[in-house]
Structures are given as structure tokens and as C-alpha cells.
Amino acid sequence: MRAIKEARKYIERKPDDARAKTLSRLVLALESEADFPIADLYKLDLARFKLALEILDEWRLDRHYASKAKLFDVSLQLAVLGPVESATADDAAAKGAAENADKPGKPPKDK
């Protein structure tokens, strides 16, 4: 996260600088998954261009970790909710059997 931190400090120090604005737009585009004109990166000086590439690299790595966190969250929800859903299905089956038992003259349905 070194490049992201460095970019944040640069943008805070020079918010009116065109290079800071380009880096800021890059970060906003990455976060919102919007298009970003790659040609704008070539307008940066070499140091800021390298910083932009490092941001892209760190952002990609961070997305990988975020995806793993989302996967873990979904897996945890399934583990917690799985037994609840099974209990609900068992309750519904029992309720259906009880309703059919109360109706005279109808034979039980074979499955």
C-alpha cells in the first residue's frame, strides 16, 4: 500500500496540480470501475507515471484480497444460514404432512 499512501499524500499536498488531479481521477475510476483514458497517464512526468503504475499494481492485489474476503463472507453466511434453511424445509414438510392427515378420504401421496 506504499504507492496508494504516497499518492494520497501527494494529492493532499498539491490538490490543484494537474498531475495530482490525474492520479485522483485514476483512483476514482479504479474504485468505481469506470473508464479511464490511458493516454492521460502518458502526460504525467516519469515519477508520477511510475506511481500510477504502482497504484494499478497495488489496486489489483487489493482487489484479490477483497475478493477473498467476499468469498469468506459468503461462505460464512452459508454455513450459518444453511442449518436454518434445512430446519425451515423440515418444518414445511412436517406441516404439509399434518395438513394431509387432517383431510379425510384422501390417501397419502407417494413420492
C-alpha positions in Angstrom: 0.0 0.0 0.0 3.0 2.2 -0.3 2.0 3.7 -3.6 -1.5 4.4 -2.6 -0.3 6.1 0.6 2.2 8.1 -1.4 -0.4 9.2 -3.9 -2.8 10.3 -1.1 -0.1 12.4 0.4 0.8 13.9 -3.0 -2.8 14.8 -3.7 -3.3 16.3 -0.3 -0.1 18.4 -0.7 -0.9 19.6 -4.2 -4.7 19.4 -4.8 -4.6 22.0 -7.7 -1.7 20.3 -9.5 -2.7 18.7 -12.8 -0.7 15.5 -12.0 -2.5 15.2 -8.7 -5.8 15.6 -10.4 -4.8 12.8 -12.9 -3.9 10.5 -10.1 -7.1 11.3 -8.3 -9.2 10.6 -11.4 -7.3 7.3 -11.8 -8.1 6.2 -8.2 -11.8 7.3 -8.7 -12.0 5.3 -11.9 -10.5 2.2 -10.3 -12.8 2.4 -7.3 -16.0 2.9 -9.5 -14.7 0.5 -12.2 -15.2 3.4 -14.7 -13.3 4.0 -17.9 -10.0 6.0 -17.6 -8.2 7.4 -20.6 -4.8 5.7 -20.6 -3.3 8.5 -22.6 -3.7 10.7 -19.5 -1.0 8.6 -17.8 1.5 9.3 -20.6 1.1 13.1 -19.9 2.5 12.5 -16.4 6.1 13.1 -15.6 8.1 9.9 -15.2 7.9 9.8 -11.3 4.1 10.2 -11.4 3.8 7.7 -14.2 5.6 5.1 -12.2 3.5 6.0 -9.2 0.3 5.5 -11.3 1.6 2.0 -12.4 2.4 1.1 -8.8 -1.2 2.2 -7.8 -2.5 -0.1 -10.5 -0.4 -2.9 -9.2 -1.4 -2.4 -5.6 -5.0 -2.0 -6.6 -5.0 -5.3 -8.4 -3.5 -7.0 -5.4 -6.0 -5.3 -3.1 -8.9 -6.5 -5.3 -7.6 -10.0 -4.9 -7.7 -9.8 -1.2 -11.1 -8.1 -1.3 -12.4 -11.0 -3.4 -11.1 -13.5 -0.9 -12.8 -11.5 1.9 -16.1 -11.5 0.0 -15.8 -15.3 -0.7 -15.2 -15.9 3.0 -18.2 -13.7 4.0 -20.5 -15.6 1.6 -19.1 -19.0 2.8 -19.7 -17.9 6.4 -23.2 -16.8 5.7 -23.9 -20.2 4.0 -22.5 -22.0 7.0 -24.6 -20.1 9.4 -27.8 -20.0 7.3 -27.6 -23.5 5.9 -28.9 -25.2 9.0 -31.7 -22.6 9.3 -32.8 -23.3 5.8 -32.8 -27.0 6.4 -34.9 -26.6 9.5 -37.4 -24.4 7.6 -37.7 -27.1 4.9 -38.2 -29.8 7.5 -40.9 -27.7 9.2 -42.7 -27.1 6.0 -42.7 -30.8 5.2 -44.0 -31.7 8.6 -46.7 -29.0 8.3 -47.7 -30.4 4.9 -47.9 -33.9 6.3 -50.0 -32.7 9.2 -52.5 -30.9 6.9 -52.9 -34.0 4.7 -53.5 -36.2 7.7 -56.4 -33.9 8.8 -58.2 -34.4 5.4 -60.4 -37.5 5.4 -60.8 -39.6 2.3 -57.5 -38.6 0.6 -54.9 -41.3 0.5 -51.3 -40.1 1.2 -49.3 -39.2 -1.8 -46.5 -41.5 -2.8 -43.2 -39.9 -3.7 
